Amino acid sequence: MADLSIDLAGIKSPNPFWLASAPPTNTGYQVQRAFEAGWGGAVWKTLGDPIINTSSRFAAVHFNGQRVAGFNNIELITDRPLEVNLKEIYETKKRFPNHAIIASLMVEPSQAKWHEIVKRVEAVGVDGLELNFGCPHGMAERGMGAASGQQPDLVQAQTAWVKEVATTPVIVKLTPNITDITVVARHAVKGGADAISMINTINSLAGVDIHSWNTIPHVGGQGAHGGYCGPAVKPIALSMVAECARDRAVTVPISGIGGISTWQDVVEFMLMGATGIQVCTAVMHHGFRIVEEMIDGLNNYLDDKGLASVTELIGKSVSRYSNWGDLDLNYQVVARINEENCINCNKCHIACEDASHQCIDMLTNAEGKAVLQVREEDCVGCNLCSIVCPADGAIDMIPLENGAAPLTWNERQKVIQSLNGTYSEAEVM
């Protein structure tokens, strides 16, 4: 069995599965139950000055029969006294000394405020700190959370203030509600961050009730934007992790967050550069015990791959992720339909006819049976037909050898410039 233990910037954990700072980590009772179930670490629900939460604070987006494809919340940081949380953190760490406990923190951007809370929290034995610069609602309106996280200089300054007094590793949690997350990541590193985590939730409105016209959720007939998470945000989170992992100025480990529900999701995030991961929505949907299947699945996967440690996955796919201008324009794939697996639903034909390149023909074979066939000379290899096809193995995307040497857009533009107009753009392929 492979070694699942990780070390994130000096924070050791028996496995890469951590609970994110959220309702599942609100109390010592919950975190201890999570550790008993198999979770390797937990980021305690964000600590700070006392707040008041609203009633009616969660909503979900259900899609095509799937419950909780996306999850929206307008909940704020912990509404329990700091002293109570610190007591429970101390008790939990004492009971589970080998599990990682990270305290999520959020205070107003004041050096004195940061110094005070860091000292108080570290005194109870946490393994690390996570600075919450990502929460997009409620706290942001008070100048904290995403309001700080959207200002790179303020992220750098606050991180530096924390590092002035912190004796444990400092993780900076980044907001996705920004044009380029790598800019903020770089400033976190400049401020002395030992690691970064991403993504926090995305600005959202879950929906509107078309009968009452109230927002979903609503508080006495009034709504507000909230934070969106769950399986629907995974591609966004994965992209942002990948962008930071391949940025040479972002030299610290990454804790990946966003839509992680299965062991396969964990593998993807680690391949794209995450050292470990954090989970929230899947636990709110299914409970702490989902980690058992995640651990078993990851163990079996590593065994199948012949890997001795989960850390061997970290960043292995980062070099395969680049800019569009560096993709090979001469690489070619085409769709091929396998008659034996085709159920003749015609979805591929409709999709290609209405939304792509009209290259799937409806024909009749020698036995008089209706068949679908791709005109490969007109197929651009967009993948749409294979995406909409409901039958496994009915459509394969096949690479073709076209004899053309690899050529990226950037290389093509350099050639055109060097030829100085001798050839047309169309000829340089």
Secondary structure as GFF3:
##gff-version 3
##sequence-region A 1 429
A	DSSP	beta_strand	6	8	.	.	.	ID=ss1
A	DSSP	beta_strand	11	13	.	.	.	ID=ss2
A	DSSP	beta_strand	17	19	.	.	.	ID=ss3
A	DSSP	three_ten_helix	23	25	.	.	.	ID=ss4
A	DSSP	alpha_helix	28	37	.	.	.	ID=ss5
A	DSSP	beta_strand	41	47	.	.	.	ID=ss6
A	DSSP	beta_strand	58	63	.	.	.	ID=ss7
A	DSSP	beta_strand	66	73	.	.	.	ID=ss8
A	DSSP	alpha_helix	82	95	.	.	.	ID=ss9
A	DSSP	beta_strand	100	105	.	.	.	ID=ss10
A	DSSP	alpha_helix	111	122	.	.	.	ID=ss11
A	DSSP	beta_strand	128	132	.	.	.	ID=ss12
A	DSSP	three_ten_helix	140	142	.	.	.	ID=ss13
A	DSSP	alpha_helix	146	149	.	.	.	ID=ss14
A	DSSP	alpha_helix	152	165	.	.	.	ID=ss15
A	DSSP	beta_strand	170	173	.	.	.	ID=ss16
A	DSSP	alpha_helix	181	190	.	.	.	ID=ss17
A	DSSP	beta_strand	195	198	.	.	.	ID=ss18
A	DSSP	beta_strand	202	204	.	.	.	ID=ss19
A	DSSP	beta_strand	207	208	.	.	.	ID=ss20
A	DSSP	beta_strand	215	216	.	.	.	ID=ss21
A	DSSP	beta_strand	226	229	.	.	.	ID=ss22
A	DSSP	three_ten_helix	231	233	.	.	.	ID=ss23
A	DSSP	alpha_helix	234	245	.	.	.	ID=ss24
A	DSSP	beta_strand	254	257	.	.	.	ID=ss25
A	DSSP	alpha_helix	263	271	.	.	.	ID=ss26
A	DSSP	beta_strand	276	279	.	.	.	ID=ss27
A	DSSP	alpha_helix	281	286	.	.	.	ID=ss28
A	DSSP	alpha_helix	290	305	.	.	.	ID=ss29
A	DSSP	three_ten_helix	310	313	.	.	.	ID=ss30
A	DSSP	three_ten_helix	318	320	.	.	.	ID=ss31
A	DSSP	three_ten_helix	324	326	.	.	.	ID=ss32
A	DSSP	beta_strand	333	337	.	.	.	ID=ss33
A	DSSP	alpha_helix	347	355	.	.	.	ID=ss34
A	DSSP	beta_strand	360	364	.	.	.	ID=ss35
A	DSSP	beta_strand	370	374	.	.	.	ID=ss36
A	DSSP	alpha_helix	384	388	.	.	.	ID=ss37
A	DSSP	beta_strand	395	399	.	.	.	ID=ss38
A	DSSP	alpha_helix	409	419	.	.	.	ID=ss39
A	DSSP	three_ten_helix	425	427	.	.	.	ID=ss40
###
